[in-house]
């Protein structure tokens, strides 16, 4: 099975300026990374992922374009379906949308204007509606939260269907991925987490098992260490965050051994030189 290595940015500020983001995208394309993945934070420094990915699409012809993740609750699903279909169309079928409920942050929840307990049912209904809009004409939907009458979405996406990716390792998240997703892309997880979660998600194609691996060069950053200490106090942080590129490659190989084939590697600290960083990651992790 082909192993695909993409690159994620999280909240990195390299996306904020065309003079830095443009050459960064060009380097990803030149080094033949599989994909670029951008996160969404309304209250963070990173730009809107769909706008930034549209910018990247215009500079590239091969690089796939991923969202990690785009927040569905708080959005009109018809508008979001239109935006995603348009980006897929204009990039000639290179869109890889990973969808989510939003960061576990009260400020972000407030910014999206959705009560925490309402997010999951909103998400489930919106995803089903978007899938219909991408494939059907004259869509009528009378749901608990959304209502449309005879809507035909144009243009339809190039991909039929668009593959939707979900993450998460909690039992509820695994069940949701099994019901709604075409691919599973968890983050901050161990090899054992992936191996244990995979049987629960039994409707995802084997080639669409992936993982986002956050890495560092000089130890696990204190904020990440503190976060992991709260969530998983018995876990060695380096079992989730490899330190150094050799450790990153070894972790990718360990995930491959349990069936993963798609990877998004993400630096937790912005490097001094992005071109050098990308070249070193490519030399270490590609090809496996």
C-alpha positions as a Python dict, from the first residue, in 0.01 Angstrom:
ca = {
    (1, 'X'): (0, 0, 0),
    (2, 'X'): (128, 345, -91),
    (3, 'X'): (246, 555, 203),
    (4, 'X'): (152, 923, 174),
    (5, 'X'): (319, 1198, 378),
    (6, 'X'): (146, 1533, 411),
    (7, 'X'): (244, 1839, 610),
    (8, 'X'): (26, 2027, 860),
    (9, 'X'): (66, 2373, 1003),
    (10, 'X'): (-173, 2394, 1296),
    (11, 'X'): (-166, 2757, 1408),
    (12, 'X'): (173, 2835, 1253),
    (13, 'X'): (200, 3197, 1144),
    (14, 'X'): (376, 3119, 817),
    (15, 'X'): (26, 3125, 664),
    (16, 'X'): (-29, 3489, 757),
    (17, 'X'): (183, 3653, 490),
    (18, 'X'): (182, 3586, 116),
    (19, 'X'): (559, 3647, 104),
    (20, 'X'): (619, 3352, 339),
    (21, 'X'): (322, 3125, 270),
    (22, 'X'): (368, 3131, -108),
    (23, 'X'): (726, 2998, -105),
    (24, 'X'): (626, 2748, 165),
    (25, 'X'): (354, 2605, -63),
    (26, 'X'): (594, 2603, -358),
    (27, 'X'): (845, 2402, -156),
    (28, 'X'): (581, 2143, -57),
    (29, 'X'): (496, 2098, -423),
    (30, 'X'): (862, 2078, -528),
    (31, 'X'): (944, 1818, -263),
    (32, 'X'): (634, 1616, -362),
    (33, 'X'): (466, 1609, -26),
    (34, 'X'): (128, 1446, -65),
    (35, 'X'): (-81, 1719, 94),
    (36, 'X'): (-104, 2041, 294),
    (37, 'X'): (-334, 2053, 599),
    (38, 'X'): (-452, 2374, 766),
    (39, 'X'): (-640, 2408, 1094),
    (40, 'X'): (-920, 2643, 1190),
    (41, 'X'): (-914, 2878, 1488),
    (42, 'X'): (-1140, 3182, 1475),
    (43, 'X'): (-949, 3338, 1763),
    (44, 'X'): (-600, 3233, 1652),
    (45, 'X'): (-337, 3381, 1421),
    (46, 'X'): (-386, 3137, 1134),
    (47, 'X'): (-613, 3248, 846),
    (48, 'X'): (-936, 3078, 742),
    (49, 'X'): (-830, 2738, 608),
    (50, 'X'): (-1051, 2744, 298),
    (51, 'X'): (-920, 3086, 194),
    (52, 'X'): (-558, 2981, 251),
    (53, 'X'): (-608, 2649, 71),
    (54, 'X'): (-761, 2832, -225),
    (55, 'X'): (-445, 3043, -234),
    (56, 'X'): (-238, 2722, -226),
    (57, 'X'): (-449, 2561, -497),
    (58, 'X'): (-371, 2848, -733),
    (59, 'X'): (5, 2795, -694),
    (60, 'X'): (10, 2415, -733),
    (61, 'X'): (-109, 2139, -963),
    (62, 'X'): (-49, 1821, -760),
    (63, 'X'): (-55, 1901, -387),
    (64, 'X'): (-374, 1783, -214),
    (65, 'X'): (-552, 2029, 14),
    (66, 'X'): (-667, 1920, 359),
    (67, 'X'): (-850, 2082, 648),
    (68, 'X'): (-753, 1958, 993),
    (69, 'X'): (-1019, 2029, 1089),
    (70, 'X'): (-1285, 2261, 960),
    (71, 'X'): (-1555, 2323, 1219),
    (72, 'X'): (-1905, 2232, 1100),
    (73, 'X'): (-2128, 2344, 1392),
    (74, 'X'): (-2194, 2715, 1360),
    (75, 'X'): (-2199, 2706, 979),
    (76, 'X'): (-2482, 2691, 728),
    (77, 'X'): (-2429, 2346, 569),
    (78, 'X'): (-2552, 2461, 228),
    (79, 'X'): (-2300, 2746, 222),
    (80, 'X'): (-2022, 2517, 345),
    (81, 'X'): (-2112, 2253, 85),
    (82, 'X'): (-2090, 2522, -185),
    (83, 'X'): (-1750, 2641, -59),
    (84, 'X'): (-1603, 2290, -42),
    (85, 'X'): (-1744, 2191, -383),
    (86, 'X'): (-1605, 2508, -539),
    (87, 'X'): (-1258, 2448, -396),
    (88, 'X'): (-1265, 2086, -511),
    (89, 'X'): (-1371, 2198, -857),
    (90, 'X'): (-1113, 2473, -891),
    (91, 'X'): (-834, 2245, -764),
    (92, 'X'): (-937, 1966, -1002),
    (93, 'X'): (-1039, 1725, -728),
    (94, 'X'): (-758, 1780, -477),
    (95, 'X'): (-967, 1860, -170),
    (96, 'X'): (-937, 1641, 143),
    (97, 'X'): (-1174, 1786, 402),
    (98, 'X'): (-1140, 1666, 759),
    (99, 'X'): (-1439, 1786, 960),
    (100, 'X'): (-1485, 1832, 1332),
    (101, 'X'): (-1693, 1974, 1614),
    (102, 'X'): (-1438, 2237, 1715),
    (103, 'X'): (-1147, 2277, 1952),
    (104, 'X'): (-1214, 2202, 2322),
    (105, 'X'): (-1188, 2570, 2402),
    (106, 'X'): (-1471, 2779, 2556),
    (107, 'X'): (-1358, 3090, 2367),
    (108, 'X'): (-1376, 2907, 2033),
    (109, 'X'): (-1718, 2764, 2123),
    (110, 'X'): (-1840, 3113, 2199),
    (111, 'X'): (-1699, 3248, 1872),
    (112, 'X'): (-1892, 2990, 1669),
    (113, 'X'): (-2207, 3062, 1868),
    (114, 'X'): (-2307, 2700, 1931),
    (115, 'X'): (-2375, 2543, 2267),
    (116, 'X'): (-2130, 2263, 2340),
    (117, 'X'): (-2406, 2005, 2387),
    (118, 'X'): (-2569, 2098, 2055),
    (119, 'X'): (-2258, 2045, 1843),
    (120, 'X'): (-2283, 1669, 1780),
    (121, 'X'): (-2643, 1658, 1651),
    (122, 'X'): (-2577, 1967, 1439),
    (123, 'X'): (-2269, 1801, 1294),
    (124, 'X'): (-2442, 1473, 1210),
    (125, 'X'): (-2734, 1639, 1031),
    (126, 'X'): (-2514, 1887, 844),
    (127, 'X'): (-2281, 1617, 709),
    (128, 'X'): (-2569, 1411, 575),
    (129, 'X'): (-2719, 1716, 408),
    (130, 'X'): (-2389, 1820, 249),
    (131, 'X'): (-2337, 1474, 102),
    (132, 'X'): (-2680, 1493, -64),
    (133, 'X'): (-2611, 1841, -201),
    (134, 'X'): (-2289, 1720, -366),
    (135, 'X'): (-2456, 1430, -545),
    (136, 'X'): (-2827, 1510, -591),
    (137, 'X'): (-3039, 1778, -756),
    (138, 'X'): (-3352, 1929, -607),
    (139, 'X'): (-3261, 1840, -250),
    (140, 'X'): (-3541, 1874, 4),
    (141, 'X'): (-3450, 1825, 367),
    (142, 'X'): (-3673, 1873, 670),
    (143, 'X'): (-3451, 1810, 969),
    (144, 'X'): (-3457, 1912, 1331),
    (145, 'X'): (-3203, 2190, 1272),
    (146, 'X'): (-3191, 2257, 897),
    (147, 'X'): (-3462, 2289, 634),
    (148, 'X'): (-3415, 2327, 258),
    (149, 'X'): (-3661, 2302, -30),
    (150, 'X'): (-3560, 2184, -378),
    (151, 'X'): (-3199, 2307, -361),
    (152, 'X'): (-2966, 2217, -647),
    (153, 'X'): (-2605, 2296, -568),
    (154, 'X'): (-2379, 2408, -852),
    (155, 'X'): (-2106, 2343, -938),
    (156, 'X'): (-2090, 1982, -830),
    (157, 'X'): (-1745, 1875, -699),
    (158, 'X'): (-1502, 1689, -923),
    (159, 'X'): (-1475, 1408, -670),
    (160, 'X'): (-1782, 1188, -662),
    (161, 'X'): (-1802, 1152, -377),
    (162, 'X'): (-1583, 1393, -186),
    (163, 'X'): (-1405, 1193, 83),
    (164, 'X'): (-1476, 1322, 431),
    (165, 'X'): (-1223, 1256, 708),
    (166, 'X'): (-1291, 1258, 1080),
    (167, 'X'): (-1060, 1226, 1378),
    (168, 'X'): (-1092, 1147, 1746),
    (169, 'X'): (-1021, 844, 1962),
    (170, 'X'): (-1303, 861, 2220),
    (171, 'X'): (-1564, 590, 2183),
    (172, 'X'): (-1829, 837, 2064),
    (173, 'X'): (-1585, 983, 1811),
    (174, 'X'): (-1496, 638, 1678),
    (175, 'X'): (-1864, 551, 1632),
    (176, 'X'): (-1925, 882, 1453),
    (177, 'X'): (-1632, 819, 1220),
    (178, 'X'): (-1765, 471, 1147),
    (179, 'X'): (-2107, 614, 1056),
    (180, 'X'): (-2012, 927, 868),
    (181, 'X'): (-1649, 922, 750),
    (182, 'X'): (-1462, 796, 447),
    (183, 'X'): (-1130, 829, 630),
    (184, 'X'): (-1002, 839, 988),
    (185, 'X'): (-726, 1084, 1083),
    (186, 'X'): (-682, 1100, 1463),
    (187, 'X'): (-420, 1322, 1626),
    (188, 'X'): (-219, 1309, 1951),
    (189, 'X'): (-266, 934, 1966),
    (190, 'X'): (-39, 638, 2030),
    (191, 'X'): (17, 340, 1804),
    (192, 'X'): (-193, 135, 2045),
    (193, 'X'): (-476, 392, 2022),
    (194, 'X'): (-482, 356, 1645),
    (195, 'X'): (-472, -23, 1656),
    (196, 'X'): (-754, -35, 1912),
    (197, 'X'): (-973, 219, 1734),
    (198, 'X'): (-947, 76, 1385),
    (199, 'X'): (-1176, -227, 1439),
    (200, 'X'): (-1449, 6, 1570),
    (201, 'X'): (-1441, 203, 1244),
    (202, 'X'): (-1529, -85, 1017),
    (203, 'X'): (-1667, 104, 715),
    (204, 'X'): (-1355, 305, 627),
    (205, 'X'): (-1141, 176, 341),
    (206, 'X'): (-799, 47, 453),
    (207, 'X'): (-617, 303, 236),
    (208, 'X'): (-795, 580, 428),
    (209, 'X'): (-649, 502, 769),
    (210, 'X'): (-422, 786, 868),
    (211, 'X'): (-283, 978, 1161),
    (212, 'X'): (-168, 1332, 1232),
    (213, 'X'): (168, 1324, 1413),
    (214, 'X'): (280, 1636, 1595),
    (215, 'X'): (656, 1641, 1644),
    (216, 'X'): (926, 1859, 1797),
    (217, 'X'): (1303, 1888, 1784),
    (218, 'X'): (1391, 1985, 2142),
    (219, 'X'): (1156, 1803, 2375),
    (220, 'X'): (780, 1816, 2415),
    (221, 'X'): (675, 2182, 2456),
    (222, 'X'): (546, 2267, 2803),
    (223, 'X'): (188, 2358, 2694),
    (224, 'X'): (152, 2026, 2513),
    (225, 'X'): (307, 1838, 2803),
    (226, 'X'): (58, 2004, 3040),
    (227, 'X'): (-234, 1922, 2812),
    (228, 'X'): (-135, 1557, 2791),
    (229, 'X'): (-82, 1546, 3168),
    (230, 'X'): (-443, 1654, 3217),
    (231, 'X'): (-590, 1421, 2958),
    (232, 'X'): (-366, 1119, 2997),
    (233, 'X'): (-156, 1149, 3310),
    (234, 'X'): (-13, 796, 3286),
    (235, 'X'): (120, 845, 2933),
    (236, 'X'): (479, 930, 2845),
    (237, 'X'): (439, 1244, 2627),
    (238, 'X'): (702, 1118, 2380),
    (239, 'X'): (471, 825, 2298),
    (240, 'X'): (245, 1087, 2140),
    (241, 'X'): (498, 1352, 2032),
    (242, 'X'): (818, 1213, 1878),
    (243, 'X'): (1123, 1429, 1947),
    (244, 'X'): (1361, 1461, 1652),
    (245, 'X'): (1318, 1360, 1290),
    (246, 'X'): (1462, 1012, 1340),
    (247, 'X'): (1199, 953, 1607),
    (248, 'X'): (935, 1091, 1371),
    (249, 'X'): (1030, 846, 1101),
    (250, 'X'): (1032, 560, 1351),
    (251, 'X'): (683, 658, 1470),
    (252, 'X'): (553, 666, 1113),
    (253, 'X'): (695, 317, 1058),
    (254, 'X'): (524, 196, 1376),
    (255, 'X'): (190, 330, 1255),
    (256, 'X'): (245, 170, 914),
    (257, 'X'): (295, -164, 1090),
    (258, 'X'): (-61, -146, 1229),
    (259, 'X'): (-217, -46, 898),
    (260, 'X'): (-190, 332, 858),
    (261, 'X'): (-92, 469, 518),
    (262, 'X'): (-171, 842, 525),
    (263, 'X'): (22, 1079, 750),
    (264, 'X'): (16, 1446, 836),
    (265, 'X'): (331, 1557, 1017),
    (266, 'X'): (307, 1883, 1208),
    (267, 'X'): (582, 2077, 1387),
    (268, 'X'): (481, 2207, 1729),
    (269, 'X'): (734, 2492, 1711),
    (270, 'X'): (784, 2712, 1406),
    (271, 'X'): (1132, 2650, 1262),
    (272, 'X'): (1369, 2934, 1187),
    (273, 'X'): (1377, 2834, 820),
    (274, 'X'): (1075, 2657, 671),
    (275, 'X'): (1252, 2551, 352),
    (276, 'X'): (1527, 2376, 547),
    (277, 'X'): (1268, 2214, 774),
    (278, 'X'): (1067, 2078, 482),
    (279, 'X'): (1378, 1950, 306),
    (280, 'X'): (1494, 1770, 621),
    (281, 'X'): (1151, 1615, 684),
    (282, 'X'): (1132, 1501, 322),
    (283, 'X'): (1480, 1351, 336),
    (284, 'X'): (1403, 1166, 661),
    (285, 'X'): (1044, 1050, 605),
    (286, 'X'): (1013, 1023, 226),
    (287, 'X'): (1024, 775, 77),
    (288, 'X'): (963, 509, 339),
}
